[in-house]
């Protein structure tokens, strides 16, 4: 068995999108995160790239994301 582990620290690009399931059950939230990476190229020139990730949250975590996370919030996923 193998595992992949990803950890991101970034900022939300928009408010969390909180929705309820069609049958009124569990919550779902979508959050979009921008993560900046920077490094020095071989010539010493600074390079910077922004990566974007869409994260899906469910249940109580989704409720908390909808309540506390807004555009610009710094998050660790």
C-alpha positions as a Markdown table, in Angstrom:
| # | Residue | x | y | z |
|---|---|---|---|---|
| 1 | Unk | 0.0 | 0.0 | 0.0 |
| 2 | Unk | 1.3 | 3.5 | -0.8 |
| 3 | Unk | 0.3 | 6.9 | 0.4 |
| 4 | Unk | 0.7 | 10.4 | -1.0 |
| 5 | Unk | 0.9 | 13.2 | 1.4 |
| 6 | Unk | 0.3 | 16.8 | 0.4 |
| 7 | Unk | 0.4 | 19.8 | 2.7 |
| 8 | Unk | -0.5 | 23.3 | 1.5 |
| 9 | Unk | -0.3 | 26.7 | 3.1 |
| 10 | Unk | -2.0 | 29.3 | 1.0 |
| 11 | Unk | -4.7 | 31.9 | 0.7 |
| 12 | Unk | -8.3 | 31.5 | -0.3 |
| 13 | Unk | -9.1 | 33.0 | -3.7 |
| 14 | Unk | -12.8 | 33.4 | -2.9 |
| 15 | Unk | -15.3 | 32.8 | -0.1 |
| 16 | Unk | -16.0 | 29.2 | 0.8 |
| 17 | Unk | -18.9 | 27.9 | -1.2 |
| 18 | Unk | -21.1 | 26.0 | 1.3 |
| 19 | Unk | -24.0 | 23.8 | 0.1 |
| 20 | Unk | -26.3 | 21.3 | 1.6 |
| 21 | Unk | -27.0 | 18.0 | 0.0 |
| 22 | Unk | -30.2 | 17.7 | -2.0 |
| 23 | Unk | -31.9 | 15.6 | 0.6 |
| 24 | Unk | -31.0 | 18.1 | 3.4 |
| 25 | Unk | -28.4 | 15.9 | 4.9 |
| 26 | Unk | -24.7 | 16.6 | 5.1 |
| 27 | Unk | -22.9 | 19.8 | 4.1 |
| 28 | Unk | -20.3 | 20.3 | 1.4 |
| 29 | Unk | -17.9 | 23.2 | 1.0 |
| 30 | Unk | -15.6 | 24.0 | -1.9 |
| 31 | Unk | -12.6 | 26.2 | -1.2 |
| 32 | Unk | -10.0 | 27.4 | -3.8 |
| 33 | Unk | -6.5 | 28.0 | -2.5 |
| 34 | Unk | -3.6 | 29.9 | -4.1 |
| 35 | Unk | -0.1 | 28.6 | -3.1 |
| 36 | Unk | 3.0 | 30.6 | -4.0 |
| 37 | Unk | 6.3 | 28.8 | -4.7 |
| 38 | Unk | 9.6 | 30.7 | -5.0 |
| 39 | Unk | 13.2 | 29.5 | -5.8 |
| 40 | Unk | 16.4 | 30.8 | -7.3 |
| 41 | Unk | 17.4 | 29.7 | -10.8 |
| 42 | Unk | 20.9 | 28.6 | -11.6 |
| 43 | Unk | 21.8 | 32.1 | -12.6 |
| 44 | Unk | 20.6 | 33.4 | -9.2 |
| 45 | Unk | 17.5 | 34.9 | -10.7 |
| 46 | Unk | 14.4 | 34.6 | -8.4 |
| 47 | Unk | 11.5 | 32.6 | -9.9 |
| 48 | Unk | 8.0 | 32.5 | -8.6 |
| 49 | Unk | 4.9 | 30.5 | -9.5 |
| 50 | Unk | 1.4 | 30.3 | -8.1 |
| 51 | Unk | -0.4 | 27.0 | -8.0 |
| 52 | Unk | -4.2 | 26.7 | -7.5 |
| 53 | Unk | -6.0 | 23.9 | -5.8 |
| 54 | Unk | -9.7 | 23.2 | -5.2 |
| 55 | Unk | -10.4 | 21.5 | -1.9 |
| 56 | Unk | -13.7 | 19.7 | -1.0 |
| 57 | Unk | -14.8 | 19.5 | 2.6 |
| 58 | Unk | -17.7 | 17.5 | 4.0 |
| 59 | Unk | -19.8 | 17.5 | 7.2 |
| 60 | Unk | -18.8 | 19.5 | 10.2 |
| 61 | Unk | -15.5 | 20.6 | 8.5 |
| 62 | Unk | -17.6 | 22.0 | 5.6 |
| 63 | Unk | -19.8 | 23.9 | 8.1 |
| 64 | Unk | -16.8 | 25.4 | 9.8 |
| 65 | Unk | -15.2 | 26.4 | 6.5 |
| 66 | Unk | -18.4 | 28.1 | 5.4 |
| 67 | Unk | -18.6 | 29.9 | 8.8 |
| 68 | Unk | -15.0 | 31.0 | 9.2 |
| 69 | Unk | -13.2 | 31.1 | 5.8 |
| 70 | Unk | -13.5 | 34.0 | 3.4 |
| 71 | Unk | -11.5 | 35.4 | 0.5 |
| 72 | Unk | -7.9 | 36.0 | 1.6 |
| 73 | Unk | -8.0 | 33.7 | 4.6 |
| 74 | Unk | -4.7 | 31.9 | 5.2 |
| 75 | Unk | -5.2 | 28.1 | 5.4 |
| 76 | Unk | -3.2 | 25.0 | 6.0 |
| 77 | Unk | -4.5 | 21.9 | 4.3 |
